[in-house]
Amino acid sequence: MNRITGRSAFLALLKDEGVTHLFGNPGTTELPVMDALKDHPDLTYVLGLQESLVVAMADGYARASGELVACNVHVAPGLGNALGSLFNAKFTGTPMILTAGQQELGHGLTEPLLYHPLVPMAEPLVKWAVEVPRLEDLPRIVRRAAKVAMTPPTGPVFISLPGDILNAEAGIDLGASSRVDTRVRPSNETLRTLAERLLKASKPVIIAGDELVKSDALKVAGQFASALGAPVYQQSAPYGAHFISTHPCYMGSLTRDQKRVRALLSDFDLMIVLGADAVRMSVMDPVEPKPEDLPVVHIGLNDWDIAKNYAVEIGIKADLRETLGALVPVIDEVGGASHRDRAKAAIAALSKNNWTANRDVLAAKARDRQSVTPIDVDWLSLCVAEALPDNAVLVNEGLTSSRHLTDFAPYTDRYGFHGLASGGIGWSVPASVGIAMAQAPRPVCTVVGDGSAMYSIQALWTAAANKLPITYVICNNGGYRIIKQRLLSFHGNDHFIGMDFEDPPIDFVQMGQSMGIPSVRIEDPAALAPALKDAMRTPGPKLFDVIVDDKVG
């Protein structure tokens, strides 16, 4: 058995588990890993300038590839910095191995600088957290961590790496990678029962969720909607390309307004949930978003979401691509020619109000405001959508400034759109780095509010250092408009304290240029379209500081 150091074994194990990029920000306790990288040139190290950015970059990479990703941060303060981004990764079920260097075993007892037990810090936000007690246990721990992270419902895991373990040397067996196959479908009997129940409904509605992306089920989800003749709405937290926008059954995304969602759902007699927390809301409202008399059928592998808040008539823990692929022929068989005719008629009726029809209406309204200054946010969103190359990836954290962005830019493939998920802002600027690496050579366009951008602006340096094809569009309204809107709406108060950063104003052009990114301020609405089209078709990162309407009402 060949002798190997813990640091080299750690990197070899990551590579054997399919990891190609290690995102990190090193400190003294991570030096063993940094020393070993010279012996593993096929593992790309990506430097982020703060730990929350490191985790967000890794999160973006995994979300845009479906692959296991790894990131390494610096002891207790670094892990603390990373927790907000780790919360985002937990929310989206990102398969991630997060590690942190730790003081040598026993040395922590003396409470040296930077020391704190790491496992209790990470545990609330991960599927599994552990500290390596012996070099001989390192292979078992990394193998288990990879398996746990990649087994649906996927999610992040955490490993604390003591320095003496990484520096130790021994003859150890690195073992082998394991994966759990969860591509299961219901029995034939259950499929028939399900088909009969779906066909019994006269007005079913489908809610499409993130598991359709993870399962690579967008194509078969479209076939299912067509077979049923049912309208499709995206889940209320629209952070991925959860359905193909131009499909005739696609209507758009649910809002997070309880009254509006309830009014919409009241028109249906069956809600079919495909891998989603279908009606997750933001702020409290005494009105329940789901009508009490609306029955639910829920299919997916994340059983936590099934009947989490509302009882289901039928709940099925199964893979969506396998299940829907088997279910569509059963619907056709049970429903017969008469149902096929009804489904076609229902789809035809949707054409007046589906995503495509609504896009035309909204685009016309946006064009009516193309000369308004400061720049109208809907005109900005339309310009971004129309400037996107066919193979572009769109990233959205524009909040109030991008309310109609995905009403203009269609979802075309499962990795073509990524949005803020948990509500923890500052995700998109660093996440776009990982997304661009995962989807290379596709160009990436990131629309982000000025407030969100300032949470993680130093990620621009990593984009520049790696010459990534990212066009950053910063919607600059000089403050936290979403908080102003809610203060006015909830409390009738327009005295905005702590919500502006206009004196002094933030100069995103100088900031971008200081980190190596060509940057331009745009105040003329006529300059938007040509600037965006040119930027998205030229190599390397670019930044536009777009001065947009800051009105709150």
N, C-alpha and C positions, 0 to 999 in steps of 0.2 A: 504494500500500500504506500503510495507516494506521500511524502510529507508536504504540508501546505500551511500557509499562515491563515489566520482567521480572516484577515482583510482580503486576501486573494480568493479565499473560499467564498466569501460573501458575494463578491462580484461575479465569480464563476457561476454561483447558484442563480443569481439574478438573470444572467444571460441564458442559462439553460431553461429558465422558466419563461423565456420569450421576451425579456426586457431588452430594449435596444437603446433607450435614453435614460440617463440618470440625472434628474433635475436636482440642483442643490445650491446651498450657500454654506461654505465650509467654515469651521472654527477649529480650535486646537484639538478638540476631542474627535474631529472628523479627519484629522491628518493621516491616520492609518489608511483610510479609504482613499484619500487623495494620493498617497504614496503608491498604492496598488494599481491605480488607474493606468500608470505607464505600462503595465504588463497586460492590459486589456484594451488595446486601441480600438477594438470593434464595439466598445460601449461608449456612446457619445455622452459626454458630460455637458450639461447646459447650466450655466451660471445665472442665477437670479440674485438681485441685489437686496433682497429681504425675504424672510422665510414665508410670509404669507403669499408672496409672488411665486415662490418655488412650488408650493402646493397647487396654486391656481394654474400654473403652467402645466404641471403634471395632470391635473384634472382635465384641462382642455385637450391634452394629447390623448388621454384615454377615452374621453367622450367622442372624439373625432376619429377614433380608430377601432374602438371596441376591444383594445388590447390591454393587457396588464401593464401598469406603469410603476416606476419607483422614484422616490424623492427622499433626500437626506437633508436634515436640518441640524441646528446646533444646540444641544443640551436643553435645559429648562427654558431659558428666555427665548430661544429660537422656536421651540415647540409651542410656547405660549403665543408667539407672533403668528404661528401657522394655524392656530385653532379656528379662526374665523373661516379660512379657506377650507379647512378640514370639515367644518360644518356644511359648507356647500357641497363637498364631495360625498358626505354622508347622505345629503338630501337627494342627490342624483344617483346614488348607488354606484359610484365610480370605483372600478377595481384597481386599487392602489396599495402598494406597500410603502408606507411612510416609516422612515427610520430616523433615529437621532443618536448621535454619539453620546456616551455617558461616561462619567468618571469611573476609574477602575474600581472593580469590586472591592469593598472594604474601605476604600478611600472616601467614599461618600459618607461613611459613618462619622468622619471628622468634619463634615459640613464645609467642604471647600467652596471657594467662589463658583458660582453658576450651578451648584448642585441642587437638585430636588428630585424626588422619585418621579420618574417619567410615566410609568404605566398608569397610575391613577389620573394623571392629567389627560391622557389620550382616551382612556376607556369609554367615557360617555359617548364618544363620536365615532367609534370604530366597531367592526364586527368581532375583533379579537385583538388584545394587546398583551405583550409579553416582553420580559427582559431575558437576554441570553445568559444562562448561568454557567455554561461550560462550552469550550470550543467544540467538544464532541456533540453538543446539542444543536449547534448552529444549522447543519443541514436539515435536521428534522423540523426546526422552527421555520426556516425559510420555505421549505416545501409545503408545510401546513399553511403558512400565511398565504402563499400563492393560491393554493387550493381553496381556502376560505374566501379570499377576495374575489375569485373568479366563479364561484358557485352561486347561481341565482337564488335569491336576490343578491346581486353583487354589491360590493362595498369596500371601503378602505380598511386596512389593518395596520397595526403599529408594532414595531420592534425596537427595543432599546438595546444599543450596542455598546457594552462597556469596553473601554480602551484596552484593557489587558486581554480580553477575549480576542480582539482584532489583531493584537500583536503576538499572540501565542502561536506556536507551530506544533503540528502533530500529524500523524498519519490517520486521516479520517475518510470515511466513505461518504461521498456527496449524495448518494441516493439517486432517485429518479423523480421526474415530474409526474403529478397526478391531476386529472380533471374529472369532475363528476358530470356525466351526460344527463342533462335535464330536458332534452328535447322530447318530451313525452306528450301524448294526446289522450283524451278520454276514451273509454271503451266504446265499441260500436253501439251498444245499448244506450249509453249516455248521449252520444252524438245524435241518435235518433230522437231521444226525449227532448234534447235541446232544440233540434230543428223544428219539432212539432210545436214547442213553446214559442219559438220566434215567429213561426208562421201564424200562430193564433192571434198575435198582436195585429191590430189594424193600423196603428201609427207608431212603429218603433223608432227610436233614435239611438245612434251609436256615438259613444264618447271615446275618442282615440287618445291613447296615452303613450308614455315613454317606452313601455315594454315592446311596442311595435318596432321601435328603433333597435333596441337591444336584441330582439329576436330576428331582425332582418325580415320583417313581415309586412312591409308597406305594400308590396304588390298584391299579396293574397288578401290583405285587408281591403284593398280596392275591389277585388273580386267578390269578397263577402258583402260589401255594401251594395254592389250592383246586383248580386243575387237576391238580396233582401229588398232592394228598392228603398233603402232608408237613408235619411240625411245623416251626415257625420259632422260632429263638432269636436274640435280639439279640446283636451282637458284645460281647466281654468288656469293652470300654470304652464304657459306655452313656451317651454324652454328647449324644444327640439322640433325636428321635422317629423311630426307624428302622423301625418297623412299627406298624400300628394295633393297639393292645392288645386290643380286644374282638373281633378277628378270631378265628374258632374255631380256627385253626391256631397262634395265637401262644401260646408257652409261657412266655415271660419272657426274662431276660437270662442269658447265660453268666456265671459267676463268674470271678475271676482266681486261682482255686485249681487248680493243675495236676492234682492227683489227682482232684478232683471233676469237672473238665471231661473228663478222659480217661475216667473211668467212665461219664459220660453219653454221650460220643461213641462208646464201644465198642459201643453197642447198634445202631449204624447201619452201612449198607454203602456210603454215598456222602454226602460233605459238599459242599453247593452253597453257595458263598460269593458273596454279592451286594454287591460294593463295600465290602469290609471288610478290615481286618487282623484276621481272625476270632478268633484265640485269643491276642491280645497279653496277656502276663502282667505282673505287677509285680515281686515278689521272686523270687529264684532258687529253683528246685527241680529236682533231678536227673530228676524224672519229666516226660516230654514230655506236653503236654496233648493232642496229636493221636496217636491210635493209629497205629502204623506201617502197618498194613494197610488203613487207611481212605483210599480214593481221593478226590481233590478235583477239583471243577469250579469255576472262578473266573471271574466276569464283572465287568468294571468298566473305568473309564478310567484309574485310577491303577495303571499297570503295575508300579510299584515294589513294590506289595503282592502282585502275582501271582507265586506261587512264590518269595516272599522267603525264607521259612523252610522250606516244605514243597513238594515237587514237586507239580505239577498234572497230572492226566490230560488235561484240556482247559482251556486258558486263553484267554480272549477279551477283547481290548481293545475295548470298545464301550460305548455309552451304555445305561444300564439301562432307562430307560423305553421307548426305541425297541426294544431287544432283547427285553425281556419281552413287550411288546405284540405283537411279531411271533412270538414263540415259543409263546405260549399256544394259538393256533389250530393250530399244528403238532403240539403235544402231543395236542390233542383229535383231530386227524386220524389221527395215527399210533397212538394208544392205542385209539381207538374206544370203543364202548359198554362193553366189558368193563372197560377201564381207568376209565372214568367211574364205574362201579359200585364198583370197588375204592377209588377216591379218596373217594367219599362215605362208604363204610364206615370208611375210615381216619380221616376227619375226625370222624365220630361217636364213634369210640373215643377221640379226643383230648379230648373234652369233659369227661372225668372229671378231667383233670390240666392243663388249659390255664390261661391267665392268669386268666380269669374265675372258674373253679372255685377256683384257689389264692387269689384275692383274698378270696373268701367265707370260706375257712378262716383266713387270716391276720387278717382283720378281726375274726372272732370271738375269736381269741386276744388281739388288741389291746384289745378291749372288756372282756375279763376283767381288764385291768390299768388301767382308766380311773380308778380311785381311788387308785392308788399315788402316793406322794410320796417324794422328788422325782419329777417327772413322767416317766412311762415314755416312751421315745423312739418306740416303735411307736404308742402312743396319740397322741402328738403328730403323727406322720405321717398317721395316719388322720383326725385332726381337720382337718389342712391339706387333705387330699384331698377331704373331704366339704364343706369350706367354699368350695372353688374355684367361681366362676361358670363357666358352660358355655364362655364365650369366654376364660377366663383363660389366661395363659402361666405355666408353672411353671419356676423356675430352681432347680437343686439343687447345693449344695456343703456338704451337711450331714455328709458322710463317715459316721462311725459312728452319728451320731444320725438319719440318714435312710436306713438300710439297706433299709427296705421302702417308701420313699416312692413309687417308681414301680411297686410291686406294688399300691398302693392307687389312685393317680392314673393314669388311662389316657392313653396317647398318642392324640390325636384328629386332629392335623394336623401337617404337617411343621415348622411353626414354633411349636408349642404347648409344647415342652419343650426346655430347654437345660441341660446339666450340665458340671461340671468335666471336662476332657478329658485334659490332659497329666499331671495330678497336681501341677502347680505351683499351690499354694493362693493364695487372695486374689483370684480371678478374678471371683466372682459378684457382689459388691457393686457394683463399677463396671460390669461387663458388663450388669447389669440396667438400667442407665441407657440404654445403646444399644439393648437389646432393647425396652424400653418405648417409645423413640422410633420404632423400626422398626415396631412392631406397634400403635402408637396407633390407636384408643383402648382397646385391650384391657388389662384389669388384669393386673398381674404380681405373682406371689408368689415371693419368694426365700427359700429355706431354707438357712441357712449356719451352720457351727460358729463358736463364739466365737473360736477360734484363727485360722481363716481370715479372719473378719471384720476382725480387728485388722491384717491385712496391708494393708488398703485402706479403712479405715473412713472416711477423709475424702471418699470418693465419695458419702457421704450428703448432703454439701453440694450437689453437682450435682443429685442427685435432688430436693432441696428447692427449689433455685433454679429448676428447670424444672417444678416442681409435677407430678411424674410419678406415675402411679397404681401405685406399688410398695409392697407390704407386705413388709417385711423381718422374717423370723422367725429370731432368733438363738438357736441351741441352746447354752445356757450350762451347760457342765459344769466350768468352771473350769480347763481345761487341755487338753493334747494327748492325748486319750484313745487315738487310733489308735496313737500312738507308745508309750504305756504298754502297750497290748495286744500290740504286737509285741515289746517288750522282755520281757514276761512269757512270750509264746509261744516266741520264738526262743532266749531265754537263761535262762528260768526265774527272772528277776530282777524283783522287785516293789519295788525301791528306786528310786523315780522321781526322778531329778535333772534339773532344768531342764525339767520338763514340766507345771508348775502355775503358775497366776497367780491365786491366791486370797488372798495376803497382800502387798499389798492387793488386794481384789477389783476387777474392772473393772466400772464402772457404765455399762452401755450406755444406760440411760435418760437419764442426764445428758448422755452423749455425743451421743445422737441429738437431744435437745432443744437442745443447744448449736449444732447445725447446722441447726436449723429444722424438725425432724421430730417430730411428736407421738409420744411413746414411753411404753410401759407395761411394767412387769415383771409376769410371770405365774408364780405359784408354785402356784396351786390348779388341779388338772387339770380341775375342773368349769367353770372360767372360760375354758378354751381355745376351745371350739367357738363360743360366742356372740361372743367377742371377734374371732375370725378372720372369721366370717361378716359381721359388721358392718364390719370394716376393708376387706374386699375389695369392698364395695359402696358405699364412700364415696370421694370424690375425694382426690387428693393422696397423698403418701408417708406411711407409718406404720411404726413399729418396735415389735416385741415382743421383750423380753428374757425368754426362757422358761428357767426353772431346771429342768434335766433331770437324770436319774439319772447320777451320775458313776462308778458301779461299773465296774471294769475286767475282772473275771473273766468 
